[in-house]
Amino acid sequence: HYPLRRQRQMCIRDRRTPPPPLPPPAAPPAAGGVRGVVQRSVIEPLSAVMQRGITTRTLTASLALGGACGVFPVPLTTWAVTLLANAAVPSLNPLAMQVANSIVTPLVVPLFPLFLRVAGVLRGPMRDAFSFGDVRAQFATLGIVAGLERLREPLGRAVLGWAVMLPLIFAVFYALAFMPARAFARQYGPAAKI
């Protein structure tokens, strides 16, 4: 151990070229916690979008459609639904849509029974009563295939209920997003374009 360290010291001392300069000091650490994450993940990217001239209405519509896609009742698919919606309406901002999607996705669970009720009005009652506890028990006892089979009818009905309610969901999210989007545009945009 000691001879290797000594040999390395000698090699460094006998070098003909000077050692490379030290890197510049690191930037101060960004704000931590939830505030830092929100700043880096939401505020900074959206303010960059605002600097490029997106209007408040376009930002609000992007947030509203992203929110409406975020409550799509099939788990782990809301990002794909949001991408499809952005492909259908390319004038909207995909970043704002994904931000809204991420924020509202937890609302899927409480909205799921509402979507089932709306579909029940259109298609009649389901064959079997549905509860999340029953599905969890079937996954645990019968396995994944039986659990997925049990989810097929409720998911299909929930998607139907979501599709029927989509205009209302969009309108609610638009109303909820307009004032914050306008305040955001005033604070971070080049000039508020309404």
C-alpha positions as CSV (number, residue, x, y, z in Angstrom):
1,H,0.0,0.0,0.0
2,Y,2.6,2.5,1.0
3,P,5.0,2.0,-2.0
4,L,2.1,2.5,-4.5
5,R,1.2,5.8,-2.8
6,R,4.8,6.9,-2.9
7,Q,5.1,5.9,-6.6
8,R,2.0,8.0,-7.4
9,Q,3.4,11.0,-5.6
10,M,6.6,10.7,-7.6
11,C,4.7,10.4,-10.9
12,I,2.7,13.6,-10.2
13,R,5.9,15.5,-9.1
14,D,7.8,14.4,-12.2
15,R,5.1,15.3,-14.7
16,R,6.2,17.7,-17.5
17,T,2.8,19.3,-18.1
18,P,0.9,21.1,-15.4
19,P,-2.1,19.4,-13.9
20,P,-5.5,20.4,-15.3
21,P,-7.2,23.4,-13.6
22,L,-9.7,22.6,-10.9
23,P,-13.4,22.8,-12.0
24,P,-15.3,26.0,-11.1
25,P,-17.1,25.9,-7.8
26,A,-20.5,24.3,-8.0
27,A,-23.6,26.5,-8.1
28,P,-25.4,26.9,-4.9
29,P,-27.9,24.1,-4.2
30,A,-31.4,24.8,-5.4
31,A,-34.2,25.2,-3.0
32,G,-35.1,21.9,-1.5
33,G,-38.3,20.2,-0.5
34,V,-41.7,20.5,-2.2
35,R,-41.1,24.2,-3.0
36,G,-37.9,23.4,-4.9
37,V,-39.5,20.6,-6.8
38,V,-42.5,22.8,-7.8
39,Q,-40.1,25.6,-8.8
40,R,-38.0,23.3,-11.0
41,S,-40.7,21.1,-12.3
42,V,-43.6,23.5,-12.8
43,I,-42.9,27.2,-12.4
44,E,-39.6,27.4,-14.4
45,P,-40.8,25.3,-17.4
46,L,-44.2,27.0,-17.6
47,S,-42.6,30.5,-17.2
48,A,-40.4,29.6,-20.2
49,V,-43.5,28.7,-22.1
50,M,-45.1,32.1,-21.1
51,Q,-41.9,33.9,-22.3
52,R,-42.5,32.4,-25.8
53,G,-45.9,34.1,-25.9
54,I,-48.6,31.6,-25.1
55,T,-51.9,33.3,-24.3
56,T,-53.7,33.0,-21.0
57,R,-56.6,31.3,-22.7
58,T,-54.3,28.8,-24.4
59,L,-52.6,28.0,-21.1
60,T,-55.9,27.6,-19.4
61,A,-57.3,25.3,-22.1
62,S,-54.1,23.3,-22.0
63,L,-54.4,22.9,-18.2
64,A,-58.1,22.1,-18.5
65,L,-57.7,19.4,-21.2
66,G,-54.7,18.0,-19.3
67,G,-56.8,17.8,-16.2
68,A,-59.7,16.2,-18.0
69,C,-57.3,13.6,-19.4
70,G,-55.8,13.2,-15.9
71,V,-59.0,11.7,-14.6
72,F,-59.3,9.1,-17.3
73,P,-60.4,6.1,-15.3
74,V,-57.9,3.4,-16.6
75,P,-54.9,3.3,-14.3
76,L,-51.4,4.2,-15.7
77,T,-52.8,5.4,-19.0
78,T,-53.5,9.1,-18.4
79,W,-50.2,10.2,-19.8
80,A,-51.0,8.4,-23.1
81,V,-54.5,9.9,-23.2
82,T,-52.9,13.3,-22.7
83,L,-50.5,12.8,-25.6
84,L,-53.4,11.7,-27.8
85,A,-55.4,14.8,-26.8
86,N,-52.4,17.0,-27.6
87,A,-52.0,15.3,-31.0
88,A,-55.7,16.0,-31.6
89,V,-55.3,19.7,-30.5
90,P,-51.7,20.6,-31.4
91,S,-52.2,24.3,-30.7
92,L,-52.3,23.5,-26.9
93,N,-49.2,23.3,-24.8
94,P,-48.1,19.7,-24.0
95,L,-46.1,20.7,-20.9
96,A,-49.1,22.4,-19.3
97,M,-51.2,19.5,-20.2
98,Q,-48.8,17.0,-18.5
99,V,-48.5,19.2,-15.5
100,A,-52.3,19.3,-15.0
101,N,-52.5,15.6,-15.7
102,S,-49.9,14.8,-12.9
103,I,-51.7,17.1,-10.4
104,V,-55.3,15.7,-10.9
105,T,-54.6,12.0,-11.5
106,P,-55.3,11.1,-7.8
107,L,-58.9,12.3,-8.4
108,V,-59.5,9.2,-10.4
109,V,-60.3,7.1,-7.4
110,P,-63.1,9.3,-5.9
111,L,-64.5,10.0,-9.4
112,F,-64.6,6.3,-10.5
113,P,-68.0,5.6,-8.8
114,L,-69.5,8.7,-10.4
115,F,-68.3,7.5,-13.8
116,L,-69.9,4.1,-13.1
117,R,-73.2,5.7,-12.1
118,V,-73.3,7.8,-15.3
119,A,-72.6,4.7,-17.4
120,G,-75.3,2.9,-15.4
121,V,-77.9,5.4,-16.5
122,L,-77.0,4.7,-20.1
123,R,-76.5,1.0,-20.0
124,G,-78.3,-0.3,-17.0
125,P,-76.9,-1.9,-13.9
126,M,-73.7,-4.0,-13.9
127,R,-73.8,-7.8,-13.7
128,D,-72.0,-7.7,-10.4
129,A,-71.7,-5.1,-7.7
130,F,-68.3,-3.4,-7.9
131,S,-66.0,-2.5,-5.0
132,F,-62.3,-1.9,-5.0
133,G,-62.0,-4.2,-2.0
134,D,-63.5,-7.1,-4.0
135,V,-61.0,-6.5,-6.8
136,R,-58.1,-6.4,-4.4
137,A,-59.3,-9.7,-2.8
138,Q,-59.6,-11.4,-6.3
139,F,-56.1,-10.2,-7.2
140,A,-54.8,-11.7,-4.0
141,T,-56.6,-15.0,-4.1
142,L,-57.1,-15.8,-7.8
143,G,-54.2,-14.0,-9.3
144,I,-53.7,-11.2,-11.9
145,V,-55.7,-12.7,-14.7
146,A,-58.9,-13.1,-12.6
147,G,-58.4,-9.6,-11.1
148,L,-58.1,-8.1,-14.6
149,E,-61.1,-10.1,-15.8
150,R,-63.1,-8.7,-12.9
151,L,-62.0,-5.1,-13.8
152,R,-63.0,-5.4,-17.5
153,E,-66.7,-4.4,-17.2
154,P,-66.2,-1.7,-14.5
155,L,-63.3,-0.1,-16.5
156,G,-65.3,-0.1,-19.7
157,R,-68.3,1.4,-18.0
158,A,-66.1,4.0,-16.3
159,V,-64.5,5.0,-19.6
160,L,-68.0,5.4,-21.0
161,G,-69.0,7.6,-18.0
162,W,-65.8,9.7,-18.4
163,A,-66.5,10.2,-22.1
164,V,-70.0,11.3,-21.5
165,M,-68.9,13.7,-18.8
166,L,-65.8,15.0,-20.7
167,P,-67.3,18.4,-21.7
168,L,-68.4,19.0,-18.1
169,I,-65.1,17.9,-16.7
170,F,-63.3,20.2,-19.2
171,A,-65.5,23.2,-18.3
172,V,-65.0,22.7,-14.5
173,F,-61.2,22.4,-14.9
174,Y,-61.2,25.5,-17.3
175,A,-63.1,27.5,-14.7
176,L,-60.7,26.3,-11.9
177,A,-57.6,27.0,-14.0
178,F,-58.4,30.4,-15.5
179,M,-57.7,32.7,-12.6
180,P,-54.4,31.0,-11.6
181,A,-53.3,30.9,-15.2
182,R,-54.0,34.6,-15.5
183,A,-52.1,35.4,-12.3
184,F,-49.2,33.2,-13.5
185,A,-49.2,35.0,-16.9
186,R,-49.0,38.4,-15.1
187,Q,-46.2,37.3,-12.9
188,Y,-44.1,35.3,-15.4
189,G,-45.2,36.2,-18.9
190,P,-43.8,39.0,-21.1
191,A,-47.3,40.6,-21.1
192,A,-50.6,39.2,-20.2
193,K,-52.4,38.2,-23.4
194,I,-56.0,37.5,-22.7
